[in-house]
Amino acid sequence: MWIKPRATASAFVQFLSYRGPRYREETVTPGVLRLFTQVFAVHDLGAAIESFGALGLTVWARYTTDLWGLDTAVFRLPDGSNIEIVAPVDTSRSAAKTVNAFLETRGQGQYMTVFEADDVGAIFDRFEASGVPNLGPPTPAPPNSPWGPVQQLWPHPKATNGAFLELLTLP
Protein backbone atom coordinates (compact mmCIF):
# COMPACT_ATOMS: atom_id res chain seq x y z
CA MET A 1 0.00 0.00 0.00
CA TRP A 2 1.31 3.46 -0.91
CA ILE A 3 0.57 6.67 0.99
CA LYS A 4 0.11 9.79 -1.13
CA PRO A 5 3.24 11.97 -0.90
CA ARG A 6 1.21 15.08 -0.06
CA ALA A 7 0.24 13.36 3.20
CA THR A 8 3.88 12.80 4.22
CA ALA A 9 5.71 16.03 3.35
CA SER A 10 6.46 14.65 -0.15
CA ALA A 11 7.98 11.37 1.10
CA PHE A 12 7.02 8.24 -0.78
CA VAL A 13 5.86 5.76 1.88
CA GLN A 14 4.95 2.15 1.18
CA PHE A 15 3.64 -0.43 3.67
CA LEU A 16 4.56 -4.07 3.05
CA SER A 17 3.13 -7.26 4.50
CA TYR A 18 5.26 -10.36 4.06
CA ARG A 19 3.34 -13.53 3.30
CA GLY A 20 6.23 -15.89 3.86
CA PRO A 21 9.75 -15.74 5.22
CA ARG A 22 11.07 -12.19 5.31
CA TYR A 23 13.22 -11.32 2.32
CA ARG A 24 16.82 -10.88 3.36
CA GLU A 25 19.72 -9.66 1.22
CA GLU A 26 23.27 -10.44 2.22
CA THR A 27 25.47 -7.41 2.91
CA VAL A 28 28.07 -7.02 0.20
CA THR A 29 29.98 -4.03 1.56
CA PRO A 30 32.44 -5.13 4.24
CA GLY A 31 31.83 -3.28 7.50
CA VAL A 32 28.33 -2.04 6.63
CA LEU A 33 25.87 -3.60 9.08
CA ARG A 34 22.40 -2.33 8.16
CA LEU A 35 20.20 0.48 6.94
CA PHE A 36 19.98 2.83 9.90
CA THR A 37 18.02 5.92 8.84
CA GLN A 38 16.22 7.49 5.91
CA VAL A 39 16.44 11.29 6.14
CA PHE A 40 13.81 13.59 4.62
CA ALA A 41 14.26 17.33 4.08
CA VAL A 42 11.22 19.57 4.55
CA HIS A 43 10.35 23.24 4.79
CA ASP A 44 7.92 22.87 7.72
CA LEU A 45 9.01 20.35 10.35
CA GLY A 46 5.81 20.76 12.38
CA ALA A 47 3.62 19.85 9.39
CA ALA A 48 5.82 16.83 8.62
CA ILE A 49 5.59 15.64 12.24
CA GLU A 50 1.80 15.89 12.02
CA SER A 51 1.75 13.92 8.76
CA PHE A 52 3.92 11.11 10.07
CA GLY A 53 2.00 11.16 13.36
CA ALA A 54 -1.20 10.56 11.39
CA LEU A 55 0.45 7.36 10.13
CA GLY A 56 0.79 6.19 13.74
CA LEU A 57 4.41 7.20 14.29
CA THR A 58 5.57 8.99 17.43
CA VAL A 59 8.50 11.37 17.66
CA TRP A 60 11.31 9.60 19.50
CA ALA A 61 13.71 12.56 19.57
CA ARG A 62 13.46 16.22 18.59
CA TYR A 63 16.35 18.65 18.69
CA THR A 64 17.96 21.62 16.99
CA THR A 65 21.63 21.39 16.09
CA ASP A 66 23.16 24.86 16.25
CA LEU A 67 26.38 23.62 14.64
CA TRP A 68 24.46 22.44 11.57
CA GLY A 69 21.55 24.91 11.70
CA LEU A 70 18.98 22.12 11.43
CA ASP A 71 15.78 21.34 13.31
CA THR A 72 15.36 17.57 13.50
CA ALA A 73 12.71 15.02 14.44
CA VAL A 74 13.40 11.28 14.64
CA PHE A 75 10.86 8.47 14.48
CA ARG A 76 12.09 5.03 15.66
CA LEU A 77 10.73 2.07 13.74
CA PRO A 78 10.12 -1.36 15.30
CA ASP A 79 13.20 -2.88 13.63
CA GLY A 80 15.49 -0.25 15.21
CA SER A 81 15.85 1.79 12.03
CA ASN A 82 14.73 5.40 11.88
CA ILE A 83 13.00 8.06 9.85
CA GLU A 84 14.65 11.42 10.40
CA ILE A 85 13.17 14.68 9.19
CA VAL A 86 15.28 17.83 8.94
CA ALA A 87 14.39 21.45 8.25
CA PRO A 88 16.94 24.25 7.86
CA VAL A 89 16.70 27.01 10.48
CA ASP A 90 20.06 28.79 10.06
CA THR A 91 21.28 28.78 6.46
CA SER A 92 24.51 30.50 7.48
CA ARG A 93 25.58 26.99 8.65
CA SER A 94 26.93 24.72 5.91
CA ALA A 95 24.62 21.75 6.58
CA ALA A 96 21.49 23.93 6.64
CA LYS A 97 22.69 25.75 3.54
CA THR A 98 23.10 22.40 1.74
CA VAL A 99 19.67 21.16 2.86
CA ASN A 100 18.11 24.47 1.82
CA ALA A 101 19.74 24.21 -1.64
CA PHE A 102 18.35 20.67 -1.92
CA LEU A 103 14.87 21.95 -1.06
CA GLU A 104 15.14 24.77 -3.60
CA THR A 105 16.31 22.54 -6.45
CA ARG A 106 14.60 19.21 -5.77
CA GLY A 107 11.79 20.05 -3.36
CA GLN A 108 10.86 18.24 -0.18
CA GLY A 109 11.58 14.55 0.08
CA GLN A 110 14.19 11.87 0.65
CA TYR A 111 17.50 13.59 1.26
CA MET A 112 20.00 11.11 2.69
CA THR A 113 20.41 7.41 3.50
CA VAL A 114 22.37 6.39 6.59
CA PHE A 115 24.00 3.00 7.10
CA GLU A 116 25.37 1.67 10.37
CA ALA A 117 28.97 0.47 10.05
CA ASP A 118 31.18 -1.40 12.46
CA ASP A 119 34.13 1.03 12.05
CA VAL A 120 33.87 4.17 9.91
CA GLY A 121 37.56 4.85 10.50
CA ALA A 122 38.49 1.59 8.76
CA ILE A 123 36.02 2.33 5.95
CA PHE A 124 37.52 5.80 5.56
CA ASP A 125 41.01 4.27 5.27
CA ARG A 126 39.74 1.77 2.69
CA PHE A 127 38.03 4.56 0.72
CA GLU A 128 41.17 6.71 0.82
CA ALA A 129 43.34 3.80 -0.39
CA SER A 130 40.86 3.14 -3.22
CA GLY A 131 40.55 6.80 -4.23
CA VAL A 132 36.91 7.15 -3.13
CA PRO A 133 36.39 10.83 -2.30
CA ASN A 134 34.86 11.77 1.07
CA LEU A 135 33.65 14.99 2.60
CA GLY A 136 36.44 14.62 5.17
CA PRO A 137 37.58 12.13 7.79
CA PRO A 138 35.11 10.66 10.31
CA THR A 139 33.70 13.24 12.70
CA PRO A 140 31.75 12.97 15.95
CA ALA A 141 28.02 13.70 15.97
CA PRO A 142 26.80 16.84 17.72
CA PRO A 143 26.50 16.41 21.50
CA ASN A 144 22.69 16.48 21.40
CA SER A 145 22.46 13.57 18.94
CA PRO A 146 20.01 10.99 20.34
CA TRP A 147 22.47 8.20 19.49
CA GLY A 148 25.29 9.51 21.63
CA PRO A 149 28.84 10.11 20.42
CA VAL A 150 28.63 8.34 17.07
CA GLN A 151 31.36 8.70 14.48
CA GLN A 152 30.11 9.79 11.05
CA LEU A 153 31.55 9.56 7.54
CA TRP A 154 30.11 11.00 4.33
CA PRO A 155 31.31 9.75 0.93
CA HIS A 156 31.38 12.65 -1.52
CA PRO A 157 28.15 12.78 -3.57
CA LYS A 158 30.20 12.69 -6.79
CA ALA A 159 31.27 9.16 -5.75
CA THR A 160 27.62 8.07 -5.43
CA ASN A 161 26.14 9.70 -8.55
CA GLY A 162 24.68 12.52 -6.46
CA ALA A 163 23.20 10.42 -3.66
CA PHE A 164 23.90 11.77 -0.18
CA LEU A 165 25.05 8.88 2.05
CA GLU A 166 26.29 8.70 5.60
CA LEU A 167 28.01 5.86 7.40
CA LEU A 168 28.01 5.90 11.19
CA THR A 169 29.45 3.84 13.99
CA LEU A 170 27.47 3.75 17.21
CA PRO A 171 29.33 4.09 20.52
C-alpha positions in Angstrom: 0.0 0.0 0.0 1.3 3.5 -0.9 0.6 6.7 1.0 0.1 9.8 -1.1 3.2 12.0 -0.9 1.2 15.1 -0.1 0.2 13.4 3.2 3.9 12.8 4.2 5.7 16.0 3.4 6.5 14.7 -0.1 8.0 11.4 1.1 7.0 8.2 -0.8 5.9 5.8 1.9 5.0 2.2 1.2 3.6 -0.4 3.7 4.6 -4.1 3.1 3.1 -7.3 4.5 5.3 -10.4 4.1 3.3 -13.5 3.3 6.2 -15.9 3.9 9.8 -15.7 5.2 11.1 -12.2 5.3 13.2 -11.3 2.3 16.8 -10.9 3.4 19.7 -9.7 1.2 23.3 -10.4 2.2 25.5 -7.4 2.9 28.1 -7.0 0.2 30.0 -4.0 1.6 32.4 -5.1 4.2 31.8 -3.3 7.5 28.3 -2.0 6.6 25.9 -3.6 9.1 22.4 -2.3 8.2 20.2 0.5 6.9 20.0 2.8 9.9 18.0 5.9 8.8 16.2 7.5 5.9 16.4 11.3 6.1 13.8 13.6 4.6 14.3 17.3 4.1 11.2 19.6 4.6 10.4 23.2 4.8 7.9 22.9 7.7 9.0 20.3 10.3 5.8 20.8 12.4 3.6 19.8 9.4 5.8 16.8 8.6 5.6 15.6 12.2 1.8 15.9 12.0 1.7 13.9 8.8 3.9 11.1 10.1 2.0 11.2 13.4 -1.2 10.6 11.4 0.4 7.4 10.1 0.8 6.2 13.7 4.4 7.2 14.3 5.6 9.0 17.4 8.5 11.4 17.7 11.3 9.6 19.5 13.7 12.6 19.6 13.5 16.2 18.6 16.4 18.6 18.7 18.0 21.6 17.0 21.6 21.4 16.1 23.2 24.9 16.2 26.4 23.6 14.6 24.5 22.4 11.6 21.6 24.9 11.7 19.0 22.1 11.4 15.8 21.3 13.3 15.4 17.6 13.5 12.7 15.0 14.4 13.4 11.3 14.6 10.9 8.5 14.5 12.1 5.0 15.7 10.7 2.1 13.7 10.1 -1.4 15.3 13.2 -2.9 13.6 15.5 -0.3 15.2 15.9 1.8 12.0 14.7 5.4 11.9 13.0 8.1 9.9 14.7 11.4 10.4 13.2 14.7 9.2 15.3 17.8 8.9 14.4 21.4 8.2 16.9 24.3 7.9 16.7 27.0 10.5 20.1 28.8 10.1 21.3 28.8 6.5 24.5 30.5 7.5 25.6 27.0 8.6 26.9 24.7 5.9 24.6 21.8 6.6 21.5 23.9 6.6 22.7 25.8 3.5 23.1 22.4 1.7 19.7 21.2 2.9 18.1 24.5 1.8 19.7 24.2 -1.6 18.3 20.7 -1.9 14.9 22.0 -1.1 15.1 24.8 -3.6 16.3 22.5 -6.5 14.6 19.2 -5.8 11.8 20.1 -3.4 10.9 18.2 -0.2 11.6 14.5 0.1 14.2 11.9 0.6 17.5 13.6 1.3 20.0 11.1 2.7 20.4 7.4 3.5 22.4 6.4 6.6 24.0 3.0 7.1 25.4 1.7 10.4 29.0 0.5 10.1 31.2 -1.4 12.5 34.1 1.0 12.1 33.9 4.2 9.9 37.6 4.8 10.5 38.5 1.6 8.8 36.0 2.3 6.0 37.5 5.8 5.6 41.0 4.3 5.3 39.7 1.8 2.7 38.0 4.6 0.7 41.2 6.7 0.8 43.3 3.8 -0.4 40.9 3.1 -3.2 40.5 6.8 -4.2 36.9 7.1 -3.1 36.4 10.8 -2.3 34.9 11.8 1.1 33.7 15.0 2.6 36.4 14.6 5.2 37.6 12.1 7.8 35.1 10.7 10.3 33.7 13.2 12.7 31.7 13.0 15.9 28.0 13.7 16.0 26.8 16.8 17.7 26.5 16.4 21.5 22.7 16.5 21.4 22.5 13.6 18.9 20.0 11.0 20.3 22.5 8.2 19.5 25.3 9.5 21.6 28.8 10.1 20.4 28.6 8.3 17.1 31.4 8.7 14.5 30.1 9.8 11.1 31.6 9.6 7.5 30.1 11.0 4.3 31.3 9.8 0.9 31.4 12.7 -1.5 28.1 12.8 -3.6 30.2 12.7 -6.8 31.3 9.2 -5.8 27.6 8.1 -5.4 26.1 9.7 -8.5 24.7 12.5 -6.5 23.2 10.4 -3.7 23.9 11.8 -0.2 25.0 8.9 2.0 26.3 8.7 5.6 28.0 5.9 7.4 28.0 5.9 11.2 29.5 3.8 14.0 27.5 3.7 17.2 29.3 4.1 20.5 
